[in-house]
Amino acid sequence: MAKGRLKKGSPMSREDVRILLTEIGLLLFAGVIVIRLLYIQLWERSKYEAMARKQYVLEIPLEAKRGVIYDRNMNALVMNEPCISVGLDKRQMEGTSQQYAKRLAPVLGVSASWLRNRIRSVKGQFVWLRRRLDVEYAARISALNLPGIRLEKETRRVYPHHEVASHIIGFTDVDNKGIEGIELQFNDILSGKDGFITIQRDGFGRAVPENVIRREEPVDGKSLVLTIDYILQTIATEELRHAINLYNARSGTVIILNPQTGEILAMANEPSYNPNKAGKYSFDARRNRAVTDAYEPGSTFKIVPFAAMLEYHLKKPDDLMFCENGVFMLRGRRIRDTKAHAWLTMQDVFAYSSNIGTVKMALELGEQRLYEMARKFGFGRETGIRLPGETPGILRPISQWSSFSLASMAIGQELACNTLQLAMAYAAIANGGELLNPRIAREVIDADSRKKPASYRQSLGRVVSEETAKKLKHMLIRVVEKGTGKPAKIDGLQIAGKTGTAQKPLSNGRGYSQTEFVSSFVGFFPADRPKYLVLVKLDTDQENQWGGKAAAPTFKRIAQKIRVYDRELQSEKQFTQRNGAHGRKVVTQELNGIILPDLSNRKLSAARAILEGLALKMSTEGKGDFVLNQKPAPGTRVRKGQEVVLQLFEAVVSDGYMEMPRVLGLSLREALSKLSMLGLSPVVYGHGKVVRQKPEPGSRVRTGIRVVVECEPEVILPTAVKVGYEQ
Amino acid sequence: MILRKGKIDYLLLLAVVLLVVIGLTFIYTASSAKAADRFNGDSAYFLKMQIIRVIVGLMAMAWVMRVDYHTWIRRAPLFYWLILTVLLFMLFMPSSWMIRGTRRWIDLGFVKLQPSEFAKYALIFMLAKFLSMRDLDIKRFFDGILPQLILVGLICGAILPEPDASSALMIFLIALTMMFAAGARLVHLFNILSTGVLIVFAGFLVIPYQRERLFSFISSLRNESEMSWQVKQSLISLGNGGVFGVGLGQSRQKMHWLPDPFTDFIFSIIGEELGLIGTLGIIALFVFIIYRGFRIALNAPDAEGRFLAVGITTAIGLYAFMNMAVITHLVPTTGIPMPFVSYGGSSLMTHLAAVGMLLNISYQSSLRYVKSRYGVRHASRQYF
């Protein structure tokens, strides 16, 4: 202290000053740290407290079960399948990402370099390596015994019917979120709400199941019953595919709907895709052309000017019109008929689809009335179907029309509609003049199996009077009886319909293609009380352009199959008289292969009815009321009359509770299979052997409850461990 | 009479022992989880290891305390060249001897040593010897500062490629502080400092993981989410501790959240369990040690003792505060242990021995005072 200086008896030496400065420097350093500590431990305290709280708890998601989508007869169109997602907690890694990648790559079926980049590129502590793999992977991955690997049991969507109804149902992404079709449109209803368990964890991410802080059960998604009839959908899919091959078409659409209620019974498109492998298909194959694509309807649109003529009482069906012998000059342009006619009655103008007669009528009608009638029929706006991506089509307001537009539009050019719009327009004629809202969702089934209607029959307004509708219906019957629709005629079943042929407008908007055509036929039956409306649209080449040539026979094949399927149609007198018992057989022979539906978990009686409807033989194995398995597998193409073997099982009557099995000490794989066999869904934590389970073995639990299984690898410690901490 | 008048600085000793005891306490609470995990449930494993070292360290201190500090100065060249040889040998030892991928430690079978800790003190002795030479003019560059600079450069140059840039930087700073205290010209010091820092930074940049640490530190100043896991966990420990801490033994960060919770980052656990009270208490103890150290330097019987005391005190203070600076995210993460507190043998034993030297200097200065007052001729070598 000061004594040192006193002793020397001299003032503070220069060296003393330097030493004091050094001391002050060090104390300043200490001062900076004190300030910093005050800042962290006093000022910013709450921020770090929050960070700490957040990291001490671990949230294990409890996945809500996604709702199932059924057809109107409760056939499942999509199912949930247990699967395994593989994640990696990087903090627990023992080894480099390169080593991990090398060991995991062969098991996960990806390249090591991809895996290494995946591990490295993700910034956080946790990275998903593969999502939603087959459950079989679990055993192989846990056998690797890599620290930090987490296996989460999840479910994934499986579409047992592959291409059938794929455009309607859509598909989900890796997070089970709908991204197309019904899966997208009704995602909120189907997905439900995920739950979670929060538990304490240490820095290795090891959970302590006893320390459950909070548990929120997932709210399972609601199931959806569609208006689709799986059998009709299969018929539509098969016949469309057949027609595509037969008529060398590029693409096509078939819609079957109930014109009385607006319910869509089937909607098939080609090209099509398998939603189980949606990623492998182009957007072109995946889109639901029936609603997303607009096209020029051509002659099928003629219903609009004819409806207007009758509605405004400008003509009667028997009034004669001069059809100019096949060529008519209008404002310097030539309008042609495919076949030259001189004088035709109004209904024959329609039956033979005379362009000249139709245009002359439109001139009489005037722009305003044609436009209004087209609007009333629903052209130029969305039908409102609850499917994603609907196009409103194109119906320009009169102010944008050219002097020739009236004539063009009367014969279905210079405007565009989607296929469903056209079908709904014809449905309005079939049901007596009301434009209906098309329906795709029929019922919603909530968690307690209560059904609630998802849609009602909803009229969008009257298009024409009942009387006009009746006259139009008769004109449509005449088309099939003696006009262009003759190829669609079926003995014993009165059909009303209209053909359509349109050239595709060139993409540059100047004129029409000489090679691309749209052949279409729309019709409904039985004509006296229409129950089915079928629309066939084929994008064909020049050879098969005529509606009567490609679309009408396709319509006929579909209608015949519908008649086989629907006993009500068969019971009609005429039918039984003419064809007797053979009628059914004759038609079923046309079923040239059908995709076998998934019958598992169905009641035997229901399965029998379905197989009978498809004209397939059936035999059973085992006892029981429910189908466990089937041969051939669902989705296989079978021929008519082929035998399907059903394995049956006895449904166990359960009070909804069961005894929790003991899985302690089992390997993860054994535990997983034991639990899933009993219908318990495990939340797996860690890897190796099961060391903890919740609930306790032997306790009474609700069936289907989630079980927390915590595993730890078996570690064999070397006898002598060297310390690596000396410094 | 003489013997009774000669007294050692008990307060300094007390502060050091207090730090050692706090260290042992926190080594136990912070390491029990890891020890139990690693050593079949023996949660006191690391504590036991450290107690052995503390005993060895205290014995070393007691012995050094009784040895005339001039001995170390006199033998400085021997220590210096010996440790330099060891350091050079380590640079060329087979890579199978490397521990955790570096050449910082040397495994003698029963104990692993970190020679840079010993090199630090060998250099302090050497510089104390040079700075106290009567015919050395520290104001001159070529025959004043340069020879010492070469001594510093050799040691740092041998430590830097281990790689251990942080130890090299610390030793360099200690040496520079000693030259400053000895009265070196500020111009010289500034030039040396900038050159040395440049070289060390170049070392940082050449070694990939050091460079990564440096860059991530710089980016973490701008963006907190870029902060390294360790620093983030360290700040969470401190912040969560708040003013009064979560309670002794109640740390949750030691449950595998904070890496190295009982070695370099033990201060974070102290901050978590004892809060601001604990951290400021530790700082107060170090400030007290520094205060006493510099008093000893100012009162030292001669220039050798004076510079030795400055060197030792600076080493202890710089290591302590630099360790805290890392923990509080003021400087990039470096492997600097906290003297007396952190787990680890070399650091503890060298620092305890150094305190022994300080105590010897203080004892001799009090003895000197008595001698001058009562005319006693000899300060015996048997001090106690």
Interface residues (C-beta under 8 A of the other chain):
Chain A: M1 K3 G4 R5 K7 R14 E15 D16 R18 I19 L20 L21 T22 E23 G25 L26 L27 F29 A30 V32 I33 V34 R36 L37 L38 I40 Q41 L42 E44 R45 K47 Y48 E49 M51 A52 Q55 Y56 R91 D202 G203 F204 L717 V721 V723 G724 Y725 E726 Q727
Chain B: A33 R38 F39 N40 F46 M49 I99 R100 W105 V111 K112 L113 Q114 E117 T177 F180 A181 A182 G183 W229 K232 Q233 L235 I236 L238 G239 N240 G241 G242 V243 R252 Q253 M255 H256 W257 L258 T263 G271 G275 L276 T279 L280 I283 F286 V287 I290 Y291 F294 R295 A297 L298 N299 R306 V310 T313 T314 G317 L318 F321 M324 A325 T328 L330 P337 S342 Y343 G344 G345 S346 S347 S365 Y369 S372
